[in-house]
Amino acid sequence: MKPYNKVNNMVEITTPFNQRLNNEPLKVLSEEDWQFWNENGYVIIQDVIPKNQIDRMVDLMWEFEEKNPSGLFLRS
């Protein structure tokens, strides 16, 4: 069985997240993280997103909402 199906340019993953085909090596998680995922359904990966990207996203969200972190509205 293929790990995915492609229909109308959409990919459907057919392998459940809690299974690895052929014991493939993990690319991001440690074996301990993988075991935690299987037992708890979630895992926390530290520093997966660089801080500068997080800061940029936060700034964009404040700008989109036309607000700033101090709670004051921005004027156009």
mmCIF file of the N, C-alpha and C atoms, coordinates in Angstrom:
data_MODEL
# 
_entry.id   MODEL 
# 
loop_
_atom_site.group_PDB 
_atom_site.id 
_atom_site.type_symbol 
_atom_site.label_atom_id 
_atom_site.label_alt_id 
_atom_site.label_comp_id 
_atom_site.label_asym_id 
_atom_site.label_entity_id 
_atom_site.label_seq_id 
_atom_site.pdbx_PDB_ins_code 
_atom_site.Cartn_x 
_atom_site.Cartn_y 
_atom_site.Cartn_z 
_atom_site.occupancy 
_atom_site.B_iso_or_equiv 
_atom_site.pdbx_formal_charge 
_atom_site.auth_seq_id 
_atom_site.auth_comp_id 
_atom_site.auth_asym_id 
_atom_site.auth_atom_id 
_atom_site.pdbx_PDB_model_num 
ATOM 1   N N  . MET A 1 1  ? 0.841  -1.191 0.000  1.00 0.00 ? 1  MET A N  1 
ATOM 2   C CA . MET A 1 1  ? 0.000  0.000  0.000  1.00 0.00 ? 1  MET A CA 1 
ATOM 3   C C  . MET A 1 1  ? 0.879  1.245  0.000  1.00 0.00 ? 1  MET A C  1 
ATOM 4   N N  . LYS A 1 2  ? 0.564  2.220  -0.873 1.00 0.00 ? 2  LYS A N  1 
ATOM 5   C CA . LYS A 1 2  ? 1.307  3.471  -0.915 1.00 0.00 ? 2  LYS A CA 1 
ATOM 6   C C  . LYS A 1 2  ? 0.991  4.299  0.329  1.00 0.00 ? 2  LYS A C  1 
ATOM 7   N N  . PRO A 1 3  ? 1.962  5.100  0.783  1.00 0.00 ? 3  PRO A N  1 
ATOM 8   C CA . PRO A 1 3  ? 1.699  5.943  1.957  1.00 0.00 ? 3  PRO A CA 1 
ATOM 9   C C  . PRO A 1 3  ? 0.780  7.125  1.649  1.00 0.00 ? 3  PRO A C  1 
ATOM 10  N N  . TYR A 1 4  ? 0.411  7.303  0.359  1.00 0.00 ? 4  TYR A N  1 
ATOM 11  C CA . TYR A 1 4  ? -0.460 8.407  0.002  1.00 0.00 ? 4  TYR A CA 1 
ATOM 12  C C  . TYR A 1 4  ? -1.244 8.078  -1.271 1.00 0.00 ? 4  TYR A C  1 
ATOM 13  N N  . ASN A 1 5  ? -2.330 8.799  -1.472 1.00 0.00 ? 5  ASN A N  1 
ATOM 14  C CA . ASN A 1 5  ? -3.107 8.758  -2.705 1.00 0.00 ? 5  ASN A CA 1 
ATOM 15  C C  . ASN A 1 5  ? -3.135 10.170 -3.264 1.00 0.00 ? 5  ASN A C  1 
ATOM 16  N N  . LYS A 1 6  ? -3.100 10.290 -4.586 1.00 0.00 ? 6  LYS A N  1 
ATOM 17  C CA . LYS A 1 6  ? -3.198 11.603 -5.211 1.00 0.00 ? 6  LYS A CA 1 
ATOM 18  C C  . LYS A 1 6  ? -4.439 11.621 -6.085 1.00 0.00 ? 6  LYS A C  1 
ATOM 19  N N  . VAL A 1 7  ? -5.358 12.545 -5.785 1.00 0.00 ? 7  VAL A N  1 
ATOM 20  C CA . VAL A 1 7  ? -6.605 12.676 -6.526 1.00 0.00 ? 7  VAL A CA 1 
ATOM 21  C C  . VAL A 1 7  ? -6.834 14.156 -6.801 1.00 0.00 ? 7  VAL A C  1 
ATOM 22  N N  . ASN A 1 8  ? -7.025 14.510 -8.064 1.00 0.00 ? 8  ASN A N  1 
ATOM 23  C CA . ASN A 1 8  ? -7.290 15.901 -8.440 1.00 0.00 ? 8  ASN A CA 1 
ATOM 24  C C  . ASN A 1 8  ? -6.280 16.869 -7.840 1.00 0.00 ? 8  ASN A C  1 
ATOM 25  N N  . ASN A 1 9  ? -5.002 16.542 -7.967 1.00 0.00 ? 9  ASN A N  1 
ATOM 26  C CA . ASN A 1 9  ? -3.905 17.377 -7.460 1.00 0.00 ? 9  ASN A CA 1 
ATOM 27  C C  . ASN A 1 9  ? -3.911 17.547 -5.945 1.00 0.00 ? 9  ASN A C  1 
ATOM 28  N N  . MET A 1 10 ? -4.621 16.699 -5.235 1.00 0.00 ? 10 MET A N  1 
ATOM 29  C CA . MET A 1 10 ? -4.612 16.733 -3.777 1.00 0.00 ? 10 MET A CA 1 
ATOM 30  C C  . MET A 1 10 ? -3.986 15.439 -3.282 1.00 0.00 ? 10 MET A C  1 
ATOM 31  N N  . VAL A 1 11 ? -3.197 15.532 -2.254 1.00 0.00 ? 11 VAL A N  1 
ATOM 32  C CA . VAL A 1 11 ? -2.545 14.360 -1.687 1.00 0.00 ? 11 VAL A CA 1 
ATOM 33  C C  . VAL A 1 11 ? -3.252 13.974 -0.401 1.00 0.00 ? 11 VAL A C  1 
ATOM 34  N N  . GLU A 1 12 ? -3.633 12.724 -0.309 1.00 0.00 ? 12 GLU A N  1 
ATOM 35  C CA . GLU A 1 12 ? -4.249 12.190 0.903  1.00 0.00 ? 12 GLU A CA 1 
ATOM 36  C C  . GLU A 1 12 ? -3.258 11.213 1.524  1.00 0.00 ? 12 GLU A C  1 
ATOM 37  N N  . ILE A 1 13 ? -2.837 11.480 2.738  1.00 0.00 ? 13 ILE A N  1 
ATOM 38  C CA . ILE A 1 13 ? -1.908 10.606 3.440  1.00 0.00 ? 13 ILE A CA 1 
ATOM 39  C C  . ILE A 1 13 ? -2.685 9.390  3.930  1.00 0.00 ? 13 ILE A C  1 
ATOM 40  N N  . THR A 1 14 ? -2.211 8.197  3.581  1.00 0.00 ? 14 THR A N  1 
ATOM 41  C CA . THR A 1 14 ? -2.922 6.980  3.967  1.00 0.00 ? 14 THR A CA 1 
ATOM 42  C C  . THR A 1 14 ? -2.250 6.262  5.131  1.00 0.00 ? 14 THR A C  1 
ATOM 43  N N  . THR A 1 15 ? -1.049 6.687  5.492  1.00 0.00 ? 15 THR A N  1 
ATOM 44  C CA . THR A 1 15 ? -0.356 6.090  6.628  1.00 0.00 ? 15 THR A CA 1 
ATOM 45  C C  . THR A 1 15 ? -0.726 6.863  7.887  1.00 0.00 ? 15 THR A C  1 
ATOM 46  N N  . PRO A 1 16 ? -1.279 6.212  8.894  1.00 0.00 ? 16 PRO A N  1 
ATOM 47  C CA . PRO A 1 16 ? -1.580 6.928  10.144 1.00 0.00 ? 16 PRO A CA 1 
ATOM 48  C C  . PRO A 1 16 ? -0.314 7.551  10.729 1.00 0.00 ? 16 PRO A C  1 
ATOM 49  N N  . PHE A 1 17 ? -0.476 8.683  11.407 1.00 0.00 ? 17 PHE A N  1 
ATOM 50  C CA . PHE A 1 17 ? 0.673  9.374  11.985 1.00 0.00 ? 17 PHE A CA 1 
ATOM 51  C C  . PHE A 1 17 ? 1.411  8.530  13.010 1.00 0.00 ? 17 PHE A C  1 
ATOM 52  N N  . ASN A 1 18 ? 0.744  7.570  13.615 1.00 0.00 ? 18 ASN A N  1 
ATOM 53  C CA . ASN A 1 18 ? 1.408  6.781  14.653 1.00 0.00 ? 18 ASN A CA 1 
ATOM 54  C C  . ASN A 1 18 ? 2.043  5.509  14.100 1.00 0.00 ? 18 ASN A C  1 
ATOM 55  N N  . GLN A 1 19 ? 2.254  5.449  12.782 1.00 0.00 ? 19 GLN A N  1 
ATOM 56  C CA . GLN A 1 19 ? 2.918  4.292  12.179 1.00 0.00 ? 19 GLN A CA 1 
ATOM 57  C C  . GLN A 1 19 ? 4.061  4.762  11.286 1.00 0.00 ? 19 GLN A C  1 
ATOM 58  N N  . ARG A 1 20 ? 5.112  3.971  11.225 1.00 0.00 ? 20 ARG A N  1 
ATOM 59  C CA . ARG A 1 20 ? 6.209  4.207  10.288 1.00 0.00 ? 20 ARG A CA 1 
ATOM 60  C C  . ARG A 1 20 ? 6.301  2.990  9.391  1.00 0.00 ? 20 ARG A C  1 
ATOM 61  N N  . LEU A 1 21 ? 6.320  3.201  8.094  1.00 0.00 ? 21 LEU A N  1 
ATOM 62  C CA . LEU A 1 21 ? 6.456  2.102  7.164  1.00 0.00 ? 21 LEU A CA 1 
ATOM 63  C C  . LEU A 1 21 ? 7.898  1.609  7.150  1.00 0.00 ? 21 LEU A C  1 
ATOM 64  N N  . ASN A 1 22 ? 8.086  0.307  7.170  1.00 0.00 ? 22 ASN A N  1 
ATOM 65  C CA . ASN A 1 22 ? 9.413  -0.311 7.048  1.00 0.00 ? 22 ASN A CA 1 
ATOM 66  C C  . ASN A 1 22 ? 10.418 0.180  8.087  1.00 0.00 ? 22 ASN A C  1 
ATOM 67  N N  . ASN A 1 23 ? 9.956  0.628  9.244  1.00 0.00 ? 23 ASN A N  1 
ATOM 68  C CA . ASN A 1 23 ? 10.852 1.157  10.284 1.00 0.00 ? 23 ASN A CA 1 
ATOM 69  C C  . ASN A 1 23 ? 11.806 2.216  9.741  1.00 0.00 ? 23 ASN A C  1 
ATOM 70  N N  . GLU A 1 24 ? 11.301 3.087  8.914  1.00 0.00 ? 24 GLU A N  1 
ATOM 71  C CA . GLU A 1 24 ? 12.110 4.150  8.340  1.00 0.00 ? 24 GLU A CA 1 
ATOM 72  C C  . GLU A 1 24 ? 12.713 4.989  9.464  1.00 0.00 ? 24 GLU A C  1 
ATOM 73  N N  . PRO A 1 25 ? 13.916 5.518  9.259  1.00 0.00 ? 25 PRO A N  1 
ATOM 74  C CA . PRO A 1 25 ? 14.511 6.360  10.305 1.00 0.00 ? 25 PRO A CA 1 
ATOM 75  C C  . PRO A 1 25 ? 13.731 7.658  10.462 1.00 0.00 ? 25 PRO A C  1 
ATOM 76  N N  . LEU A 1 26 ? 13.694 8.159  11.672 1.00 0.00 ? 26 LEU A N  1 
ATOM 77  C CA . LEU A 1 26 ? 13.022 9.416  11.953 1.00 0.00 ? 26 LEU A CA 1 
ATOM 78  C C  . LEU A 1 26 ? 13.872 10.574 11.451 1.00 0.00 ? 26 LEU A C  1 
ATOM 79  N N  . LYS A 1 27 ? 13.214 11.611 10.951 1.00 0.00 ? 27 LYS A N  1 
ATOM 80  C CA . LYS A 1 27 ? 13.953 12.751 10.425 1.00 0.00 ? 27 LYS A CA 1 
ATOM 81  C C  . LYS A 1 27 ? 14.020 13.914 11.406 1.00 0.00 ? 27 LYS A C  1 
ATOM 82  N N  . VAL A 1 28 ? 13.022 14.035 12.285 1.00 0.00 ? 28 VAL A N  1 
ATOM 83  C CA . VAL A 1 28 ? 12.980 15.163 13.217 1.00 0.00 ? 28 VAL A CA 1 
ATOM 84  C C  . VAL A 1 28 ? 12.945 14.680 14.657 1.00 0.00 ? 28 VAL A C  1 
ATOM 85  N N  . LEU A 1 29 ? 12.126 13.692 14.937 1.00 0.00 ? 29 LEU A N  1 
ATOM 86  C CA . LEU A 1 29 ? 11.942 13.228 16.303 1.00 0.00 ? 29 LEU A CA 1 
ATOM 87  C C  . LEU A 1 29 ? 13.013 12.224 16.708 1.00 0.00 ? 29 LEU A C  1 
ATOM 88  N N  . SER A 1 30 ? 13.349 12.248 17.989 1.00 0.00 ? 30 SER A N  1 
ATOM 89  C CA . SER A 1 30 ? 14.187 11.183 18.544 1.00 0.00 ? 30 SER A CA 1 
ATOM 90  C C  . SER A 1 30 ? 13.285 9.973  18.774 1.00 0.00 ? 30 SER A C  1 
ATOM 91  N N  . GLU A 1 31 ? 13.868 8.842  19.023 1.00 0.00 ? 31 GLU A N  1 
ATOM 92  C CA . GLU A 1 31 ? 13.055 7.659  19.324 1.00 0.00 ? 31 GLU A CA 1 
ATOM 93  C C  . GLU A 1 31 ? 12.207 7.894  20.578 1.00 0.00 ? 31 GLU A C  1 
ATOM 94  N N  . GLU A 1 32 ? 12.757 8.627  21.560 1.00 0.00 ? 32 GLU A N  1 
ATOM 95  C CA . GLU A 1 32 ? 12.004 8.931  22.773 1.00 0.00 ? 32 GLU A CA 1 
ATOM 96  C C  . GLU A 1 32 ? 10.813 9.838  22.462 1.00 0.00 ? 32 GLU A C  1 
ATOM 97  N N  . ASP A 1 33 ? 11.037 10.843 21.590 1.00 0.00 ? 33 ASP A N  1 
ATOM 98  C CA . ASP A 1 33 ? 9.937  11.715 21.175 1.00 0.00 ? 33 ASP A CA 1 
ATOM 99  C C  . ASP A 1 33 ? 8.859  10.906 20.455 1.00 0.00 ? 33 ASP A C  1 
ATOM 100 N N  . TRP A 1 34 ? 9.280  9.998  19.589 1.00 0.00 ? 34 TRP A N  1 
ATOM 101 C CA . TRP A 1 34 ? 8.338  9.161  18.840 1.00 0.00 ? 34 TRP A CA 1 
ATOM 102 C C  . TRP A 1 34 ? 7.488  8.318  19.789 1.00 0.00 ? 34 TRP A C  1 
ATOM 103 N N  . GLN A 1 35 ? 8.129  7.737  20.791 1.00 0.00 ? 35 GLN A N  1 
ATOM 104 C CA . GLN A 1 35 ? 7.409  6.929  21.773 1.00 0.00 ? 35 GLN A CA 1 
ATOM 105 C C  . GLN A 1 35 ? 6.413  7.800  22.547 1.00 0.00 ? 35 GLN A C  1 
ATOM 106 N N  . PHE A 1 36 ? 6.838  8.999  22.936 1.00 0.00 ? 36 PHE A N  1 
ATOM 107 C CA . PHE A 1 36 ? 5.956  9.929  23.643 1.00 0.00 ? 36 PHE A CA 1 
ATOM 108 C C  . PHE A 1 36 ? 4.754  10.271 22.760 1.00 0.00 ? 36 PHE A C  1 
ATOM 109 N N  . TRP A 1 37 ? 5.000  10.521 21.462 1.00 0.00 ? 37 TRP A N  1 
ATOM 110 C CA . TRP A 1 37 ? 3.920  10.808 20.514 1.00 0.00 ? 37 TRP A CA 1 
ATOM 111 C C  . TRP A 1 37 ? 2.915  9.657  20.482 1.00 0.00 ? 37 TRP A C  1 
ATOM 112 N N  . ASN A 1 38 ? 3.396  8.429  20.379 1.00 0.00 ? 38 ASN A N  1 
ATOM 113 C CA . ASN A 1 38 ? 2.526  7.265  20.313 1.00 0.00 ? 38 ASN A CA 1 
ATOM 114 C C  . ASN A 1 38 ? 1.701  7.098  21.582 1.00 0.00 ? 38 ASN A C  1 
ATOM 115 N N  . GLU A 1 39 ? 2.284  7.413  22.725 1.00 0.00 ? 39 GLU A N  1 
ATOM 116 C CA . GLU A 1 39 ? 1.592  7.230  23.996 1.00 0.00 ? 39 GLU A CA 1 
ATOM 117 C C  . GLU A 1 39 ? 0.646  8.380  24.332 1.00 0.00 ? 39 GLU A C  1 
ATOM 118 N N  . ASN A 1 40 ? 1.001  9.614  23.920 1.00 0.00 ? 40 ASN A N  1 
ATOM 119 C CA . ASN A 1 40 ? 0.256  10.790 24.362 1.00 0.00 ? 40 ASN A CA 1 
ATOM 120 C C  . ASN A 1 40 ? -0.448 11.550 23.249 1.00 0.00 ? 40 ASN A C  1 
ATOM 121 N N  . GLY A 1 41 ? -0.059 11.318 22.011 1.00 0.00 ? 41 GLY A N  1 
ATOM 122 C CA . GLY A 1 41 ? -0.711 11.985 20.891 1.00 0.00 ? 41 GLY A CA 1 
ATOM 123 C C  . GLY A 1 41 ? -0.189 13.369 20.577 1.00 0.00 ? 41 GLY A C  1 
ATOM 124 N N  . TYR A 1 42 ? 0.853  13.788 21.245 1.00 0.00 ? 42 TYR A N  1 
ATOM 125 C CA . TYR A 1 42 ? 1.475  15.074 20.942 1.00 0.00 ? 42 TYR A CA 1 
ATOM 126 C C  . TYR A 1 42 ? 2.938  15.014 21.366 1.00 0.00 ? 42 TYR A C  1 
ATOM 127 N N  . VAL A 1 43 ? 3.715  15.924 20.851 1.00 0.00 ? 43 VAL A N  1 
ATOM 128 C CA . VAL A 1 43 ? 5.111  16.051 21.257 1.00 0.00 ? 43 VAL A CA 1 
ATOM 129 C C  . VAL A 1 43 ? 5.505  17.512 21.089 1.00 0.00 ? 43 VAL A C  1 
ATOM 130 N N  . ILE A 1 44 ? 6.360  17.995 21.953 1.00 0.00 ? 44 ILE A N  1 
ATOM 131 C CA . ILE A 1 44 ? 6.852  19.372 21.880 1.00 0.00 ? 44 ILE A CA 1 
ATOM 132 C C  . ILE A 1 44 ? 8.269  19.326 21.323 1.00 0.00 ? 44 ILE A C  1 
ATOM 133 N N  . ILE A 1 45 ? 8.481  20.053 20.248 1.00 0.00 ? 45 ILE A N  1 
ATOM 134 C CA . ILE A 1 45 ? 9.810  20.120 19.637 1.00 0.00 ? 45 ILE A CA 1 
ATOM 135 C C  . ILE A 1 45 ? 10.338 21.526 19.886 1.00 0.00 ? 45 ILE A C  1 
ATOM 136 N N  . GLN A 1 46 ? 11.352 21.633 20.691 1.00 0.00 ? 46 GLN A N  1 
ATOM 137 C CA . GLN A 1 46 ? 11.918 22.927 21.044 1.00 0.00 ? 46 GLN A CA 1 
ATOM 138 C C  . GLN A 1 46 ? 12.648 23.548 19.856 1.00 0.00 ? 46 GLN A C  1 
ATOM 139 N N  . ASP A 1 47 ? 12.532 24.875 19.728 1.00 0.00 ? 47 ASP A N  1 
ATOM 140 C CA . ASP A 1 47 ? 13.284 25.661 18.741 1.00 0.00 ? 47 ASP A CA 1 
ATOM 141 C C  . ASP A 1 47 ? 13.086 25.197 17.305 1.00 0.00 ? 47 ASP A C  1 
ATOM 142 N N  . VAL A 1 48 ? 11.891 24.679 16.982 1.00 0.00 ? 48 VAL A N  1 
ATOM 143 C CA . VAL A 1 48 ? 11.636 24.220 15.618 1.00 0.00 ? 48 VAL A CA 1 
ATOM 144 C C  . VAL A 1 48 ? 11.444 25.405 14.664 1.00 0.00 ? 48 VAL A C  1 
ATOM 145 N N  . ILE A 1 49 ? 10.960 26.535 15.177 1.00 0.00 ? 49 ILE A N  1 
ATOM 146 C CA . ILE A 1 49 ? 10.793 27.743 14.366 1.00 0.00 ? 49 ILE A CA 1 
ATOM 147 C C  . ILE A 1 49 ? 11.780 28.784 14.888 1.00 0.00 ? 49 ILE A C  1 
ATOM 148 N N  . PRO A 1 50 ? 12.622 29.329 14.017 1.00 0.00 ? 50 PRO A N  1 
ATOM 149 C CA . PRO A 1 50 ? 13.588 30.344 14.465 1.00 0.00 ? 50 PRO A CA 1 
ATOM 150 C C  . PRO A 1 50 ? 12.886 31.555 15.073 1.00 0.00 ? 50 PRO A C  1 
ATOM 151 N N  . LYS A 1 51 ? 13.470 32.110 16.125 1.00 0.00 ? 51 LYS A N  1 
ATOM 152 C CA . LYS A 1 51 ? 12.863 33.224 16.853 1.00 0.00 ? 51 LYS A CA 1 
ATOM 153 C C  . LYS A 1 51 ? 12.576 34.412 15.946 1.00 0.00 ? 51 LYS A C  1 
ATOM 154 N N  . ASN A 1 52 ? 13.451 34.707 14.987 1.00 0.00 ? 52 ASN A N  1 
ATOM 155 C CA . ASN A 1 52 ? 13.209 35.854 14.108 1.00 0.00 ? 52 ASN A CA 1 
ATOM 156 C C  . ASN A 1 52 ? 11.947 35.655 13.267 1.00 0.00 ? 52 ASN A C  1 
ATOM 157 N N  . GLN A 1 53 ? 11.618 34.418 12.899 1.00 0.00 ? 53 GLN A N  1 
ATOM 158 C CA . GLN A 1 53 ? 10.389 34.154 12.151 1.00 0.00 ? 53 GLN A CA 1 
ATOM 159 C C  . GLN A 1 53 ? 9.160  34.308 13.050 1.00 0.00 ? 53 GLN A C  1 
ATOM 160 N N  . ILE A 1 54 ? 9.283  33.889 14.291 1.00 0.00 ? 54 ILE A N  1 
ATOM 161 C CA . ILE A 1 54 ? 8.173  34.067 15.238 1.00 0.00 ? 54 ILE A CA 1 
ATOM 162 C C  . ILE A 1 54 ? 7.927  35.550 15.473 1.00 0.00 ? 54 ILE A C  1 
ATOM 163 N N  . ASP A 1 55 ? 9.002  36.301 15.691 1.00 0.00 ? 55 ASP A N  1 
ATOM 164 C CA . ASP A 1 55 ? 8.868  37.742 15.917 1.00 0.00 ? 55 ASP A CA 1 
ATOM 165 C C  . ASP A 1 55 ? 8.220  38.422 14.717 1.00 0.00 ? 55 ASP A C  1 
ATOM 166 N N  . ARG A 1 56 ? 8.615  38.025 13.520 1.00 0.00 ? 56 ARG A N  1 
ATOM 167 C CA . ARG A 1 56 ? 8.039  38.612 12.303 1.00 0.00 ? 56 ARG A CA 1 
ATOM 168 C C  . ARG A 1 56 ? 6.547  38.298 12.202 1.00 0.00 ? 56 ARG A C  1 
ATOM 169 N N  . MET A 1 57 ? 6.175  37.065 12.518 1.00 0.00 ? 57 MET A N  1 
ATOM 170 C CA . MET A 1 57 ? 4.767  36.673 12.455 1.00 0.00 ? 57 MET A CA 1 
ATOM 171 C C  . MET A 1 57 ? 3.941  37.454 13.476 1.00 0.00 ? 57 MET A C  1 
ATOM 172 N N  . VAL A 1 58 ? 4.472  37.612 14.670 1.00 0.00 ? 58 VAL A N  1 
ATOM 173 C CA . VAL A 1 58 ? 3.770  38.391 15.701 1.00 0.00 ? 58 VAL A CA 1 
ATOM 174 C C  . VAL A 1 58 ? 3.575  39.824 15.221 1.00 0.00 ? 58 VAL A C  1 
ATOM 175 N N  . ASP A 1 59 ? 4.618  40.420 14.655 1.00 0.00 ? 59 ASP A N  1 
ATOM 176 C CA . ASP A 1 59 ? 4.503  41.791 14.137 1.00 0.00 ? 59 ASP A CA 1 
ATOM 177 C C  . ASP A 1 59 ? 3.435  41.886 13.049 1.00 0.00 ? 59 ASP A C  1 
ATOM 178 N N  . LEU A 1 60 ? 3.407  40.894 12.136 1.00 0.00 ? 60 LEU A N  1 
ATOM 179 C CA . LEU A 1 60 ? 2.413  40.897 11.064 1.00 0.00 ? 60 LEU A CA 1 
ATOM 180 C C  . LEU A 1 60 ? 0.993  40.761 11.607 1.00 0.00 ? 60 LEU A C  1 
ATOM 181 N N  . MET A 1 61 ? 0.836  39.953 12.646 1.00 0.00 ? 61 MET A N  1 
ATOM 182 C CA . MET A 1 61 ? -0.502 39.790 13.237 1.00 0.00 ? 61 MET A CA 1 
ATOM 183 C C  . MET A 1 61 ? -0.959 41.090 13.892 1.00 0.00 ? 61 MET A C  1 
ATOM 184 N N  . TRP A 1 62 ? -0.076 41.762 14.616 1.00 0.00 ? 62 TRP A N  1 
ATOM 185 C CA . TRP A 1 62 ? -0.445 43.046 15.225 1.00 0.00 ? 62 TRP A CA 1 
ATOM 186 C C  . TRP A 1 62 ? -0.801 44.057 14.137 1.00 0.00 ? 62 TRP A C  1 
ATOM 187 N N  . GLU A 1 63 ? -0.003 44.073 13.073 1.00 0.00 ? 63 GLU A N  1 
ATOM 188 C CA . GLU A 1 63 ? -0.255 45.012 11.974 1.00 0.00 ? 63 GLU A CA 1 
ATOM 189 C C  . GLU A 1 63 ? -1.598 44.700 11.304 1.00 0.00 ? 63 GLU A C  1 
ATOM 190 N N  . PHE A 1 64 ? -1.873 43.435 11.054 1.00 0.00 ? 64 PHE A N  1 
ATOM 191 C CA . PHE A 1 64 ? -3.133 43.038 10.426 1.00 0.00 ? 64 PHE A CA 1 
ATOM 192 C C  . PHE A 1 64 ? -4.331 43.468 11.263 1.00 0.00 ? 64 PHE A C  1 
ATOM 193 N N  . GLU A 1 65 ? -4.220 43.325 12.567 1.00 0.00 ? 65 GLU A N  1 
ATOM 194 C CA . GLU A 1 65 ? -5.308 43.703 13.473 1.00 0.00 ? 65 GLU A CA 1 
ATOM 195 C C  . GLU A 1 65 ? -5.368 45.215 13.703 1.00 0.00 ? 65 GLU A C  1 
ATOM 196 N N  . GLU A 1 66 ? -4.412 45.941 13.115 1.00 0.00 ? 66 GLU A N  1 
ATOM 197 C CA . GLU A 1 66 ? -4.302 47.387 13.287 1.00 0.00 ? 66 GLU A CA 1 
ATOM 198 C C  . GLU A 1 66 ? -4.239 47.766 14.758 1.00 0.00 ? 66 GLU A C  1 
ATOM 199 N N  . LYS A 1 67 ? -3.459 47.011 15.486 1.00 0.00 ? 67 LYS A N  1 
ATOM 200 C CA . LYS A 1 67 ? -3.245 47.239 16.917 1.00 0.00 ? 67 LYS A CA 1 
ATOM 201 C C  . LYS A 1 67 ? -1.753 47.132 17.189 1.00 0.00 ? 67 LYS A C  1 
ATOM 202 N N  . ASN A 1 68 ? -1.388 47.416 18.421 1.00 0.00 ? 68 ASN A N  1 
ATOM 203 C CA . ASN A 1 68 ? 0.001  47.193 18.806 1.00 0.00 ? 68 ASN A CA 1 
ATOM 204 C C  . ASN A 1 68 ? 0.012  46.509 20.167 1.00 0.00 ? 68 ASN A C  1 
ATOM 205 N N  . PRO A 1 69 ? 1.143  45.958 20.565 1.00 0.00 ? 69 PRO A N  1 
ATOM 206 C CA . PRO A 1 69 ? 1.196  45.178 21.811 1.00 0.00 ? 69 PRO A CA 1 
ATOM 207 C C  . PRO A 1 69 ? 0.803  45.952 23.061 1.00 0.00 ? 69 PRO A C  1 
ATOM 208 N N  . SER A 1 70 ? 0.884  47.290 23.024 1.00 0.00 ? 70 SER A N  1 
ATOM 209 C CA . SER A 1 70 ? 0.527  48.067 24.222 1.00 0.00 ? 70 SER A CA 1 
ATOM 210 C C  . SER A 1 70 ? -0.987 48.185 24.390 1.00 0.00 ? 70 SER A C  1 
ATOM 211 N N  . GLY A 1 71 ? -1.751 47.721 23.373 1.00 0.00 ? 71 GLY A N  1 
ATOM 212 C CA . GLY A 1 71 ? -3.198 47.792 23.463 1.00 0.00 ? 71 GLY A CA 1 
ATOM 213 C C  . GLY A 1 71 ? -3.804 49.011 22.809 1.00 0.00 ? 71 GLY A C  1 
ATOM 214 N N  . LEU A 1 72 ? -2.964 49.917 22.330 1.00 0.00 ? 72 LEU A N  1 
ATOM 215 C CA . LEU A 1 72 ? -3.455 51.123 21.661 1.00 0.00 ? 72 LEU A CA 1 
ATOM 216 C C  . LEU A 1 72 ? -3.677 50.841 20.181 1.00 0.00 ? 72 LEU A C  1 
ATOM 217 N N  . PHE A 1 73 ? -4.683 51.472 19.601 1.00 0.00 ? 73 PHE A N  1 
ATOM 218 C CA . PHE A 1 73 ? -4.955 51.302 18.171 1.00 0.00 ? 73 PHE A CA 1 
ATOM 219 C C  . PHE A 1 73 ? -3.942 52.095 17.353 1.00 0.00 ? 73 PHE A C  1 
ATOM 220 N N  . LEU A 1 74 ? -3.582 51.586 16.210 1.00 0.00 ? 74 LEU A N  1 
ATOM 221 C CA . LEU A 1 74 ? -2.706 52.309 15.296 1.00 0.00 ? 74 LEU A CA 1 
ATOM 222 C C  . LEU A 1 74 ? -3.563 53.188 14.398 1.00 0.00 ? 74 LEU A C  1 
ATOM 223 N N  . ARG A 1 75 ? -3.025 54.328 14.045 1.00 0.00 ? 75 ARG A N  1 
ATOM 224 C CA . ARG A 1 75 ? -3.761 55.232 13.144 1.00 0.00 ? 75 ARG A CA 1 
ATOM 225 C C  . ARG A 1 75 ? -3.157 55.111 11.762 1.00 0.00 ? 75 ARG A C  1 
ATOM 226 N N  . SER A 1 76 ? -4.045 55.151 10.764 1.00 0.00 ? 76 SER A N  1 
ATOM 227 C CA . SER A 1 76 ? -3.599 55.064 9.369  1.00 0.00 ? 76 SER A CA 1 
ATOM 228 C C  . SER A 1 76 ? -3.242 56.422 8.850  1.00 0.00 ? 76 SER A C  1 
# 
